[in-house]
Amino acid sequence: MRKRQIKKRDNKLFIAIRELNDDLSRDFGLSTIPDDEVLKIRDKIKKSPDKVNGTFRDYGKLRRFNRGCNW
């Protein structure tokens, strides 16, 4: 991947992790994690393409569910 593509993917991954965590914290009444923790999680996920794809898949399901489209 090119440098620009990697940077965009990392930014999208950061947003996906943050929103997935926010959704879970709202459901269970917990506090959200700070930015430095999100960066640590992102660095762990980036090591495996399967984890990156799984995170984006879960984020897509969350977005579709929040829009009211359950498929």
Kinemage of the C-alpha trace (Angstrom):
@kinemage 1
@onewidth
@group {chain A} dominant
@subgroup {mainchain}
@vectorlist {calphas} color= white
{ca met a 1} P 0.000 0.000 0.000
{ca arg a 2} L 1.088 3.528 -0.605
{ca lys a 3} L 1.837 5.900 2.229
{ca arg a 4} L -1.312 7.957 1.609
{ca gln a 5} L -3.510 4.842 1.542
{ca ile a 6} L -2.015 3.579 4.781
{ca lys a 7} L -2.603 6.945 6.436
{ca lys a 8} L -6.266 6.978 5.333
{ca arg a 9} L -6.773 3.382 6.501
{ca asp a 10} L -5.220 4.173 9.884
{ca asn a 11} L -7.489 7.186 10.304
{ca lys a 12} L -10.582 5.144 9.414
{ca leu a 13} L -9.444 2.410 11.783
{ca phe a 14} L -9.032 4.961 14.596
{ca ile a 15} L -12.577 6.240 14.009
{ca ala a 16} L -13.986 2.707 13.826
{ca ile a 17} L -12.360 1.673 17.113
{ca arg a 18} L -13.518 4.847 18.811
{ca glu a 19} L -17.155 4.486 17.670
{ca leu a 20} L -17.321 0.777 18.502
{ca asn a 21} L -16.011 1.539 21.983
{ca asp a 22} L -18.432 4.446 22.417
{ca asp a 23} L -21.352 2.210 21.472
{ca leu a 24} L -20.334 -0.482 23.954
{ca ser a 25} L -19.688 2.024 26.713
{ca arg a 26} L -23.154 3.546 26.189
{ca asp a 27} L -24.770 0.104 26.348
{ca phe a 28} L -23.018 -0.948 29.552
{ca gly a 29} L -22.726 2.464 31.216
{ca leu a 30} L -18.924 2.485 31.209
{ca ser a 31} L -16.553 5.341 30.481
{ca thr a 32} L -14.973 5.730 27.047
{ca ile a 33} L -11.278 5.084 26.488
{ca pro a 34} L -8.877 7.999 25.867
{ca asp a 35} L -7.087 8.671 22.581
{ca asp a 36} L -3.793 7.118 23.645
{ca glu a 37} L -5.547 3.827 24.429
{ca val a 38} L -7.262 3.920 21.025
{ca leu a 39} L -3.853 4.376 19.391
{ca lys a 40} L -2.449 1.379 21.294
{ca ile a 41} L -5.387 -0.772 20.206
{ca arg a 42} L -5.027 0.440 16.620
{ca asp a 43} L -1.346 -0.517 16.590
{ca lys a 44} L -2.213 -4.014 17.844
{ca ile a 45} L -4.954 -4.456 15.236
{ca lys a 46} L -2.756 -3.200 12.370
{ca lys a 47} L -0.426 -6.189 12.757
{ca ser a 48} L -2.980 -8.596 11.281
{ca pro a 49} L -5.020 -7.969 8.104
{ca asp a 50} L -7.760 -10.267 9.429
{ca lys a 51} L -8.189 -8.109 12.515
{ca val a 52} L -8.337 -4.942 10.401
{ca asn a 53} L -10.998 -6.452 8.154
{ca gly a 54} L -12.949 -7.744 11.147
{ca thr a 55} L -12.919 -4.324 12.778
{ca phe a 56} L -14.169 -2.653 9.605
{ca arg a 57} L -16.827 -5.371 9.198
{ca asp a 58} L -18.097 -4.829 12.760
{ca tyr a 59} L -18.052 -1.068 12.269
{ca gly a 60} L -20.084 -1.418 9.064
{ca lys a 61} L -22.652 -3.566 10.867
{ca leu a 62} L -22.890 -0.965 13.627
{ca arg a 63} L -23.416 1.868 11.145
{ca arg a 64} L -26.086 -0.063 9.231
{ca phe a 65} L -27.852 -0.954 12.468
{ca asn a 66} L -27.804 2.660 13.654
{ca arg a 67} L -29.300 3.795 10.346
{ca gly a 68} L -32.161 1.347 10.827
{ca cys a 69} L -31.168 -1.053 8.056
{ca asn a 70} L -30.796 -4.512 9.608
{ca trp a 71} L -29.139 -6.586 6.893
